[in-house]
């Protein structure tokens, strides 16, 4: 009986260790935009020093819609996203940046950059995340 309990305990521990955090994927994000009637176009990698910079080792996937740009960062987990966001704010605190919105959910960070007022509300689109 003791061996059975020990074996069961080991199996529970191994199962718990194998549960890895998957987070939100780029496909999830693109699908969410499309579900809201927004068809983003893949853009070439940006040389933008502000929004295209590497954050915590992650370069963004870059998309556009008309004259609006979207920089989508997919981090391995929430902690890495928080560190990336902190690095962004520390690096840009003294810069005059363009108009932008951001959304942070689980492991993703999205910057939406635009010249004038935008009709796209990231908080509304990603409300369910």
C-alpha positions as CSV (number, residue, x, y, z in Angstrom):
1,X,0.0,0.0,0.0
2,X,2.9,2.4,0.8
3,X,4.4,1.7,-2.6
4,X,1.1,2.5,-4.3
5,X,0.8,5.8,-2.4
6,X,4.4,6.7,-3.2
7,X,3.9,5.9,-6.9
8,X,0.8,8.0,-7.0
9,X,2.6,10.9,-5.3
10,X,5.4,10.7,-7.9
11,X,2.9,10.7,-10.8
12,X,1.1,13.7,-9.4
13,X,4.4,15.6,-9.1
14,X,5.5,14.7,-12.6
15,X,2.2,15.7,-14.0
16,X,2.4,19.0,-12.2
17,X,5.9,19.6,-13.5
18,X,4.9,18.9,-17.1
19,X,2.2,21.6,-17.2
20,X,3.9,24.4,-19.1
21,X,2.6,27.9,-19.6
22,X,1.5,28.3,-23.2
23,X,0.2,31.8,-23.1
24,X,-1.3,33.7,-26.0
25,X,0.1,33.0,-29.4
26,X,0.5,35.4,-32.4
27,X,-2.2,33.4,-34.2
28,X,-4.6,34.0,-31.3
29,X,-3.9,37.8,-31.6
30,X,-4.3,37.9,-35.4
31,X,-7.6,35.8,-35.1
32,X,-8.9,38.2,-32.5
33,X,-8.3,41.2,-34.7
34,X,-10.0,39.4,-37.6
35,X,-12.9,38.5,-35.4
36,X,-13.3,42.2,-34.8
37,X,-13.2,43.1,-38.6
38,X,-9.6,44.2,-38.6
39,X,-7.4,42.7,-41.2
40,X,-3.8,43.5,-40.4
41,X,-1.1,43.3,-43.0
42,X,2.3,41.9,-42.2
43,X,4.9,44.7,-42.4
44,X,8.6,44.6,-42.8
45,X,10.6,44.6,-39.6
46,X,10.7,48.1,-38.3
47,X,13.9,50.0,-37.6
48,X,11.9,52.2,-35.2
49,X,14.1,52.7,-32.2
50,X,11.2,53.2,-29.9
51,X,8.5,50.7,-30.8
52,X,10.6,48.2,-32.8
53,X,13.2,47.7,-30.1
54,X,14.0,44.4,-28.6
55,X,12.4,44.1,-25.2
56,X,13.7,41.5,-22.7
57,X,15.2,39.6,-25.7
58,X,12.0,39.7,-27.8
59,X,11.7,41.6,-31.2
60,X,8.1,42.4,-32.1
61,X,6.1,41.1,-35.1
62,X,5.2,44.2,-37.1
63,X,1.8,44.7,-38.8
64,X,0.1,47.7,-40.3
65,X,-3.4,48.9,-41.2
66,X,-3.6,52.0,-43.4
67,X,-1.2,54.4,-41.7
68,X,-1.4,52.7,-38.3
69,X,1.3,50.3,-37.0
70,X,1.1,47.4,-34.6
71,X,4.1,46.0,-32.7
72,X,3.2,42.7,-31.2
73,X,5.5,41.2,-28.6
74,X,5.0,37.6,-27.6
75,X,6.9,36.8,-24.4
76,X,7.4,33.3,-22.9
77,X,5.4,34.2,-19.8
78,X,3.9,37.1,-17.8
79,X,7.0,37.8,-15.8
80,X,9.0,38.3,-19.0
81,X,6.3,40.6,-20.4
82,X,6.4,42.7,-17.3
83,X,10.1,43.0,-17.5
84,X,9.9,44.0,-21.2
85,X,7.3,46.6,-20.4
86,X,9.4,48.0,-17.6
87,X,12.4,48.2,-19.9
88,X,10.3,50.1,-22.5
89,X,9.1,52.7,-20.1
90,X,12.5,53.2,-18.6
91,X,14.1,53.5,-22.1
92,X,11.4,56.0,-23.4
93,X,10.6,58.1,-20.3
94,X,12.4,61.1,-21.7
95,X,11.4,60.7,-25.3
96,X,8.6,62.5,-27.1
97,X,6.8,59.5,-28.6
98,X,4.1,59.4,-31.2
99,X,0.5,58.8,-30.4
100,X,0.1,55.2,-29.2
101,X,-2.0,52.8,-27.2
102,X,-0.8,49.6,-25.6
103,X,-2.4,46.5,-24.3
104,X,-0.8,44.0,-21.9
105,X,-2.5,40.6,-21.5
106,X,-0.9,37.5,-20.0
107,X,2.3,37.1,-22.1
108,X,1.6,39.7,-24.8
109,X,2.4,43.4,-25.2
110,X,1.0,45.3,-28.2
111,X,1.8,48.8,-29.2
112,X,-0.6,50.5,-31.6
113,X,1.0,53.6,-33.1
114,X,-1.0,56.2,-35.1
115,X,-0.6,59.8,-36.3
116,X,-4.1,61.0,-35.5
117,X,-7.0,59.7,-33.5
118,X,-7.7,56.0,-34.2
119,X,-11.0,54.2,-34.2
120,X,-9.3,51.0,-33.0
121,X,-9.8,50.3,-29.3
122,X,-7.4,47.6,-28.2
123,X,-9.0,47.3,-24.8
124,X,-12.3,46.5,-26.3
125,X,-10.8,44.0,-28.8
126,X,-8.8,42.2,-26.2
127,X,-11.4,42.4,-23.4
128,X,-11.8,38.6,-23.3
129,X,-8.1,37.8,-22.8
